[in-house]
Amino acid sequence: QVQLVESGGKLVQAGDSLRLSCTASGLTFRRYTVGWFRQAPGKEREFVAALNWSGSSAYYADAVKGRFTISRDHAENTVDLQMNTLKPEDTAVYYCAADLFTAVVHRTPAEFDYWGQGTQVTVSS
């Protein structure tokens, strides 16, 4: 049974940093493209960042480029999202996801096969 579990979300102040982590069981992350998405109240789930299976290519949404970094640890079977200089508009539930198709790094939620339950990040001004 595949399970992705996110952790690290909490209430922070604008300008703070936060690191989210996603741990997988029942699948090996290195065989997948991995991504982070977020969903704010009343909005659709949106792409944040993605990393190809080898970790050699990372992709970011314009809103987070230069502030967020996605990384993976094959030995620990985890995917992290380092978030710096957080803004109130970063407030959302953050989800990690895995995509079995590795030839292309997708950026739409529908393309991802497995999802975590989400972790809440709240940034106060």
Backbone hydrogen bonds in HBPLUS format (Angstrom, degrees):
<---DONOR---> <-ACCEPTOR-->    atom                        ^
c    i                          cat <-CA-CA->   ^        H-A-AA   ^      H-
h    n   atom  resd res      DA  || num        DHA   H-A  angle D-A-AA Bond
n    s   type  num  typ     dist DA aas  dist angle  dist       angle   num
A0003-GLN N   A0025-SER O   2.84 MM  22  5.22 155.0  1.91 156.1 155.3     1
A0025-SER N   A0003-GLN O   2.88 MM  22  5.22 148.6  1.98 151.9 160.0     2
A0005-VAL N   A0023-THR O   2.96 MM  18  5.31 158.3  2.00 147.1 154.3     3
A0023-THR N   A0005-VAL O   2.95 MM  18  5.31 161.7  1.98 143.7 145.3     4
A0007-SER N   A0021-SER O   2.83 MM  14  5.33 137.5  2.01 153.7 161.7     5
A0021-SER N   A0007-SER O   2.97 MM  14  5.33 162.4  2.00 145.5 149.6     6
A0122-THR N   A0010-LYS O   3.12 MM 112  6.17 171.5  2.13 134.8 136.4     7
A0012-VAL N   A0122-THR O   2.81 MM 110  6.23 161.7  1.85 167.7 173.9     8
A0124-SER N   A0012-VAL O   2.86 MM 112  6.28 166.9  1.88 160.8 161.3     9
A0016-ASP N   A0013-GLN O   3.04 MM   3  5.63 161.1  2.08 139.2 141.4    10
A0014-ALA N   A0124-SER O   2.77 MM 110  5.73 131.6  2.00 174.0 168.6    11
A0015-GLY N   A0086-LEU O   2.73 MM  71  4.89 160.8  1.77 139.1 146.0    12
A0086-LEU N   A0016-ASP O   3.04 MM  70  5.58 175.7  2.05 157.3 158.3    13
A0018-LEU N   A0083-MET O   2.79 MM  65  5.16 152.9  1.86 148.3 156.9    14
A0083-MET N   A0018-LEU O   2.74 MM  65  5.16 163.4  1.76 166.1 170.9    15
A0020-LEU N   A0081-LEU O   2.90 MM  61  5.03 167.1  1.92 144.3 144.3    16
A0081-LEU N   A0020-LEU O   2.86 MM  61  5.03 153.5  1.93 138.2 141.4    17
A0022-CYS N   A0079-VAL O   2.77 MM  57  5.11 134.1  1.98 143.4 158.2    18
A0079-VAL N   A0022-CYS O   2.94 MM  57  5.11 150.3  2.03 140.1 149.6    19
A0024-ALA N   A0077-ASN O   3.37 MM  53  6.19 163.9  2.40 176.2 178.4    20
A0031-ARG N   A0028-THR O   3.07 MM   3  5.95 169.1  2.09 128.7 132.2    21
A0032-TYR N   A0029-PHE O   2.89 MM   3  5.35 167.2  1.90 124.6 127.2    22
A0033-THR N   A0099-ASP O   2.98 MM  66  5.02 160.2  2.02 156.0 152.4    23
A0099-ASP N   A0033-THR O   2.78 MM  66  5.02 165.1  1.80 155.4 158.1    24
A0034-VAL N   A0051-LEU O   3.06 MM  17  5.43 163.3  2.09 158.6 160.8    25
A0051-LEU N   A0034-VAL O   2.80 MM  17  5.43 155.1  1.86 159.5 165.2    26
A0035-GLY N   A0097-ALA O   2.91 MM  62  5.18 157.7  1.96 145.6 147.0    27
A0097-ALA N   A0035-GLY O   2.87 MM  62  5.18 144.5  2.00 149.4 150.4    28
A0036-TRP N   A0049-ALA O   2.76 MM  13  5.22 158.7  1.80 151.1 153.8    29
A0048-VAL N   A0036-TRP O   2.92 MM  12  5.42 143.0  2.05 157.1 149.4    30
A0049-ALA N   A0036-TRP O   3.15 MM  13  5.22 159.0  2.20 137.5 140.6    31
A0037-PHE N   A0095-TYR O   2.81 MM  58  5.15 159.9  1.85 151.7 158.4    32
A0095-TYR N   A0037-PHE O   2.77 MM  58  5.15 165.6  1.79 143.6 148.6    33
A0038-ARG N   A0046-GLU O   2.92 MM   8  5.44 153.4  1.99 148.7 157.5    34
A0046-GLU N   A0038-ARG O   2.76 MM   8  5.44 167.8  1.78 158.9 161.4    35
A0039-GLN N   A0093-VAL O   2.87 MM  54  5.28 146.6  1.99 141.9 152.9    36
A0093-VAL N   A0039-GLN O   3.01 MM  54  5.28 171.6  2.01 134.7 134.5    37
A0043-LYS N   A0040-ALA O   3.01 MM   3  5.40 157.4  2.06 140.3 138.4    38
A0061-ALA N   A0048-VAL O   2.91 MM  13  5.13 155.4  1.97 144.9 141.1    39
A0050-ALA N   A0059-TYR O   2.92 MM   9  5.20 146.9  2.03 142.5 147.2    40
A0059-TYR N   A0050-ALA O   2.88 MM   9  5.20 155.2  1.95 151.7 155.2    41
A0052-ASN N   A0057-SER O   3.04 MM   5  5.65 161.4  2.08 158.9 165.0    42
A0055-GLY N   A0052-ASN O   3.01 MM   3  5.29 141.8  2.16 106.9 118.4    43
A0064-VAL N   A0061-ALA O   3.04 MM   3  5.63 155.0  2.10 117.0 124.0    44
A0065-LYS N   A0061-ALA O   3.07 MM   4  6.08 126.7  2.37 150.8 165.8    45
A0067-ARG N   A0064-VAL O   2.92 MM   3  5.42 160.2  1.96 136.6 140.6    46
A0068-PHE N   A0064-VAL O   3.03 MM   4  5.62 154.1  2.10 163.3 162.1    47
A0084-ASN N   A0067-ARG O   2.98 MM  17  5.08 152.8  2.06 131.3 139.7    48
A0069-THR N   A0082-GLN O   2.82 MM  13  5.05 147.1  1.93 141.8 151.3    49
A0082-GLN N   A0069-THR O   2.81 MM  13  5.05 163.1  1.84 156.8 154.4    50
A0071-SER N   A0080-ASP O   3.08 MM   9  5.28 157.5  2.14 139.9 142.1    51
A0080-ASP N   A0071-SER O   2.85 MM   9  5.28 156.4  1.90 142.0 150.0    52
A0073-ASP N   A0078-THR O   2.92 MM   5  5.33 163.8  1.95 149.3 152.1    53
A0077-ASN N   A0073-ASP O   2.77 MM   4  5.70 121.3  2.12 141.6 158.9    54
A0078-THR N   A0073-ASP O   3.18 MM   5  5.33 156.3  2.24 139.6 145.0    55
A0090-ASP N   A0087-LYS O   2.85 MM   3  5.39 163.2  1.88 120.2 125.3    56
A0091-THR N   A0088-PRO O   3.08 MM   3  5.65 164.5  2.11 117.1 120.9    57
A0092-ALA N   A0121-VAL O   2.98 MM  29  5.55 147.8  2.09 148.8 159.0    58
A0121-VAL N   A0092-ALA O   2.90 MM  29  5.55 166.7  1.92 159.1 163.6    59
A0094-TYR N   A0119-THR O   2.82 MM  25  5.28 173.4  1.83 148.4 146.8    60
A0119-THR N   A0094-TYR O   2.90 MM  25  5.28 143.0  2.04 136.6 148.1    61
A0116-GLY N   A0096-CYS O   3.07 MM  20  5.63 148.8  2.17 161.2 158.7    62
A0098-ALA N   A0114-TYR O   2.95 MM  16  5.16 150.3  2.04 136.2 143.0    63
A0113-ASP N   A0098-ALA O   2.80 MM  15  5.86 133.4  2.02 139.9 151.4    64
A0114-TYR N   A0098-ALA O   3.12 MM  16  5.16 161.0  2.16 145.6 149.8    65
A0111-GLU N   A0108-THR O   3.06 MM   3  5.77 155.7  2.12 122.4 128.8    66
A0112-PHE N   A0109-PRO O   3.08 MM   3  5.62 163.1  2.11 118.7 123.8    67
